Amino acid sequence: MKVDFVAVDKKNEVHINSLYKIIREREFNISNVEVPDFNDHKSFVENIDYRKWNLIFIDDQLIGNYYINYENFIGINLLTNSINYYRVIIKKILSIERPLPEIKSLRNREFLINVPPHNKSLNEVLRLLNFKHIQNTYLCK
């Protein structure tokens, strides 16, 4: 299995369209309760300040994206729910990326991954990789 990461170019229409495809077709969401319209999506892509943002290709097929923010959170969005893909992708991310230094009460010294509770595959992979479950988060409406 060949895994490639391609840095998101915020001015590249193909990248913007690819990210929109992922938002429309992925099964799990945390922050996007509903799919934004394309113009809102494009504005988000052009203005968001992630530390790192990559499209993910497996065997030359777009299967998702990941980002790392300045608080050391990794967000992973895939078009598939494959435990094997999650495992390979997470291992590759952690082999090439390093967290920013800790800032007490602002940034953890390690990477953190938010997971929708119903994404059983990602939850299982994190358990199999012996990552520590440290928090449950609730949305207050």
C-alpha positions in Angstrom: 0.0 0.0 0.0 1.5 3.3 -1.1 0.5 6.3 1.1 1.2 9.8 0.0 0.6 13.1 1.6 0.2 16.2 -0.5 0.3 19.6 1.1 -3.0 21.5 0.6 -2.5 24.5 -1.7 -5.2 27.0 -0.6 -5.2 28.6 -4.1 -5.4 25.3 -6.0 -9.0 24.7 -7.3 -8.4 21.0 -7.5 -7.4 20.9 -3.8 -10.3 23.1 -2.8 -12.7 20.8 -4.8 -11.0 17.6 -3.3 -11.5 18.9 0.2 -15.2 19.7 -0.6 -15.7 16.2 -1.9 -14.3 14.9 1.4 -16.7 17.1 3.4 -19.7 16.0 1.3 -18.9 12.3 1.3 -17.2 11.5 4.6 -19.3 9.6 7.2 -18.2 11.3 10.4 -18.1 14.9 11.5 -17.3 16.8 14.6 -17.5 20.5 13.6 -19.5 20.3 10.4 -23.0 19.3 11.4 -24.2 20.0 7.9 -22.2 20.4 4.6 -21.4 24.1 4.0 -22.1 25.6 0.6 -19.1 25.6 -1.7 -18.4 29.4 -1.4 -18.3 29.1 2.4 -16.0 26.1 2.1 -13.7 27.9 -0.3 -13.5 30.9 2.0 -12.7 28.6 4.9 -9.9 26.8 3.0 -8.4 30.1 1.9 -8.4 31.6 5.4 -7.9 28.8 7.9 -4.4 28.8 9.6 -3.6 25.1 10.2 0.0 24.4 11.0 -0.1 21.5 8.5 -2.8 20.3 6.1 -2.4 17.4 3.7 -4.5 15.5 1.3 -4.1 11.7 1.7 -3.7 9.4 -1.2 -3.5 5.6 -1.1 -2.3 4.0 -4.2 -2.9 7.3 -6.0 -6.5 7.5 -4.9 -7.7 10.4 -2.8 -9.1 9.0 0.4 -9.0 11.9 2.8 -7.1 14.7 4.5 -5.5 15.5 7.8 -4.6 18.7 9.5 -2.5 19.6 12.5 -3.4 22.8 14.4 -1.2 24.9 16.7 -2.6 23.3 19.8 -1.2 19.9 18.7 -4.5 18.4 17.6 -4.6 16.1 14.6 -7.8 15.9 12.6 -8.3 13.0 10.3 -11.1 12.9 7.7 -11.3 9.8 5.5 -13.8 8.7 2.8 -13.4 5.1 4.1 -13.8 3.6 7.5 -11.0 1.1 7.1 -9.2 0.2 10.3 -6.1 -0.7 8.3 -6.1 2.7 6.5 -6.5 4.6 9.8 -3.6 2.6 11.3 -1.2 3.1 8.4 -2.1 6.8 8.1 -1.7 7.5 11.8 1.6 5.7 12.0 2.9 7.7 9.0 1.8 11.0 10.4 3.5 10.3 13.7 6.7 9.2 11.9 7.1 12.5 10.1 5.5 15.1 12.4 6.4 16.4 15.8 4.2 18.2 18.3 5.0 21.8 19.2 6.4 22.4 22.7 3.9 22.3 25.5 2.3 25.5 26.8 0.6 24.8 30.2 -3.2 25.1 29.9 -3.0 25.9 26.2 -1.1 23.2 24.3 -0.4 19.6 25.3 3.1 18.3 24.9 1.8 15.3 22.8 -0.5 15.1 19.8 -4.2 14.7 20.5 -6.8 13.3 18.2 -10.5 14.1 18.5 -12.8 11.2 17.5 -16.5 11.2 16.9 -17.9 8.7 19.4 -19.7 6.7 16.7 -16.5 6.3 14.6 -15.9 2.8 15.9 -13.0 2.1 13.5 -10.9 5.1 14.5 -11.7 4.5 18.2 -10.5 0.9 17.8 -7.3 1.8 16.0 -6.4 4.3 18.7 -7.0 1.6 21.3 -4.9 -0.9 19.3 -2.1 1.6 19.0 -2.2 1.9 22.9 -3.1 5.6 22.8 -4.4 6.9 26.1 -8.1 7.9 26.3 -8.1 11.1 28.3 -11.3 13.0 27.6 -14.9 12.9 26.5 -16.2 16.2 25.1 -19.8 17.4 25.0 -21.5 20.1 22.9 -23.6 22.4 25.0 -26.6 23.7 23.1 
